[in-house]
């Protein structure tokens, strides 16, 4: 845990108690250091017009052990809702410490998408722990470099680019297939709410606006019974992946990269993109994710 950062936030807290949520959030991030994924998870993937769209910000490992982050404006650089052909800025729509991070009335039918970008304060890891995290992410060479270093601790700062797509009564419209200008993003090529069994659910990964070839991508499908089916893919020369719609349930597509930091506040910089949606061809199976802990 980065003691210097904790002390800095503590000094700010002594001057202004509004910094308390930041300290608590940093501690939560440090304690959940092994949780590699952050993703948006609606309570309902197929809500109705007039209902509220409740979206949680979750963290976990391979789509399991879900923990919940609260909304914190200071760490959020972008928060948008795309619905009914409109772009709605949500940065001021959620209050600090809110959970779910979004509770917004739906006034239009069709697909709706939420896009959130969140930065995590620099977090310190012991060398062996950080090397394992890198190895688990498939970055063997970087893990070896860390393991062979004389440095005992490493700091990492992280930016998560998260999207989720829901269907409001009708499976048409939406901006799910458009680039939103994020530095790191996953863009669907097809509408998952119009898919049938055996169809291909295709997506493109973009880095700095350009398709990212030869990039490792994880896909997790969690059925409504809670069973998880993982799949590891690699983008082609056009940055594309293709998933066969063979199971109904909740889909998480995620990918990440870690590079040496260009700043002095951390040793490494990690970026992660995630996208969640639901495939439900018969339209009568449960569409709620983890209903028992709805706020």
N, C-alpha and C positions, 0 to 999 in steps of 0.2 A: 504494500500500500504506500502511496506517495505521501510521506509525512509533510514534506514542504508545502504541497498543495493544500493539505488539510489545515495546516497552520495559517496559510494565507486566507483561506475561507473563514477560519475561526476569527482572525483579526477583523475581517469584514463584518462578520456576524456581531462582534462586539460593538461595532459602529452602527450597524443597521440590521435588525432582526429579520428583515426580508431575505437575508442570505441563508437562513436556516434550511429552506428546502434544497438549496444547492449542496449544502454539506451532507444532508441526508441522502440526496441522490448520488453524490459521489461515493459515499460509503456503500450504498446498495450496489453501485456498479463494480466497486472493488470486490465486494463479497461474492458477486455473481460472475467473477472473472472467467470462469470456465464456460459460461453460457455464450456460445458463439453466434447465435442468431437473434436478430431483432426483427419483428414483423408486425404489421397491422392485422388485427383480427376483428372483423365485425361480429356483433352478437348474432345477427341474422344476415345471411348472404342473399336472401330473397325477401326483403321487406316490402311493405306496401306503401303506396302514396299516402301521405298524411301521418305515417309513423315517423318516429325519430330514428335516424341512423346512429346507432351506438357502436363506436369503434374503440377497441382496446389496443394498447401498445404492449406487446408481449415479448419476452425473451425466453430462450430455451435452447436445448441441444437436440438437433435432429427432430424438431417438431414435437418434442416431449418435454416434460418437467416445466410446463409453462409458468412463468412468473410475470407479474404485471408491473410496468413502469407507470408512474403518474406523469401527467403533462407538466412540462417545465419550459416556460417561454424562453428563458435565457439560453437553452440548449437547442432550440428549434429555429431553424433558419428558413424553413418553408413549410407551409401547411395549407393545402388547397383541396377544394372539392369541385369536381367537374360533374355537373348534372344539368340535364335539360338544355344543353348547349351553352351553359353559363360557367364561368370560372369564379368561384367564391373563395375569397381569402379567409382562412380560418385562424390566422395567427392570433387574432383578438377574440375569437369566438369561444375559446376554451380558457378556463381559469387555471392558474397555477395549482398544482396538486390534485387536479381533476382526474378521476378515474371512473368511467372510461375517458380517454383523452378527447373524445368527440361525442357529442349528443346533439344532433342537428336535425331539424324537421325536413322531411322529404316532400317537395312540392311538385316534382316532375316524375313522370314514368320513364322507363328505359334504363339503360345502364348508367351507373354512377361510379366514379372513381375518386379515391382519396390518395393524395401524394404528400408524404411527410419526409422532411430531411432533418436529421437530428445529429448533433455533435456530442461526443462523450469526452469529459475532461481527461487529460493524460493520466493513465493508470500504470502503476509500476508492477512488474512481475519478476520473480526470481528467474534466473537464467534457464534452469531445467524446465520450469513450468511454461515459460514462454516458448522454448524450443518445441515442447510437446504441442502447444497450441498451433504453431506454424506447421508442424508435421501433420497434425490432424487436418489442417486445411489444404494439404497436398503440396506445401511449399518446402520440399525436402532440402533443397540447396540452401535456402535461407535459414532453415532450422539447423543445418549443419554449421553454418557460419556462426550462429548464435551459440551453439554448443561449444564450439572451438574458441570462443572469445574469452579473454581474461576478465571481461566485465561480468560482475555477479548479478546485476539487476538491469532490466531494460524497461523503458517507458514507451507506451503506445497511445496515440490518440486516434480516435475512430470517428468516421462519418457514416451514417446509415441512411440510405435512400430507399424509402419504403412506399409501396403502392398496394392498394387492394381494390378489387372490382366487385360490385354487387349488382343484382338485377332487381329493379323496382317495377314489379308487375309485368313489364314487357321486356323481351331480350333485344331491343333494338337501340340504335343511337350510341352515344358515348364516345369518349376520347381514348379508349383503351389501346387503340392501335396507332397512336401518335406519340412522337417524341415530345417530352415536356421541358427539355433543356437542362435536365439534371446531368451532372458530371458522370454519373454512373447509373444506368437505368436498364430495366428489362421492359421490353415493349411486346405485347401480344400481337400476333399477326392475324389471328382469328378470334371469333367471339366464342368463349367457352360455354356460354349459356345457350348457344344454338347447336352445340355438338351432340353427336350420337355415339354410341359404342363403336369403337374401332376407328373413329376419326382422329386425325392428327391435330394436336394442340401445339402450334408453333409459336416461337418467340425469338426475338433478337436482343442481344446484349450490346449496349452502346457504352463506350468510354469516351468522354469528351466529345460526344456527338458522332463518333464513328463506330461502325460495327467492330466488335472485338473477336478476332478469330483465335482458335486454339485455347479457349478459356474454359476451365473446369466449372461446371454448373451442377448443383445438387437439386434434385427434385424429390419432394416428400409428399406422399398422399396419405392422409389420415381418414379412414373410413368413419362413418357415424358411430360405429361400435368402438372406435378408439385404436384400431390396429393401424400401424404405420408401415408403409411400403416405400423404402428409399430407392433412389436411382441416381447414378452419377453419369453425367453426359459431358461432352466436349463440343463447344461451338465449332461450326464449319468455317470455311474461309469467308463466309458472308456474315459471321457472327450469329448464326442461327442454331437453334436446337428444336427438336421435334419430340413431342410426348404423345404416346397413343392413349386415347381416352378409354381405358380398360377397366377402371374402377370408379365408382361414384364416391364422392367425399370431398374433403377440403385439400386444396393443393397449395403447396409452398414451393416456389422457385427461388433459389438464392445463390449468390456467387460473391466472392470477395477477393481482394488483392491487398498485399502488404508490401510497402516499399520503404526505403530509408527516408527519414523525415528531412524536409528541406528547412525546417525551423529549428530553433534551439530549445523548444519546450518538450520535445520528445525524441526518442531514438528512431521510432518507426511510425508510419502513418498507415492506417488500415481503412479501406473503403469497402462497403458492403451494400449490395442491392438485393431487395426481396420483393416478391409479388405474391399475393394470395388471391384465390378465387375458389369457386365451388363448381364441380361438375356433377350434374344431377339430371340425367336424361328423362327420368320418369316423372319428375316434378311433384312427387308426393312423399319423398323420404324427408327426414328431419333436415332442416337447413340451418339450425342453430349450433354454434360451436361452444361446447362446454357450458351448457345452459345453467348448471347449478351455481355458477359463481357470477351470474349477471348482477351488475351493480344496481 
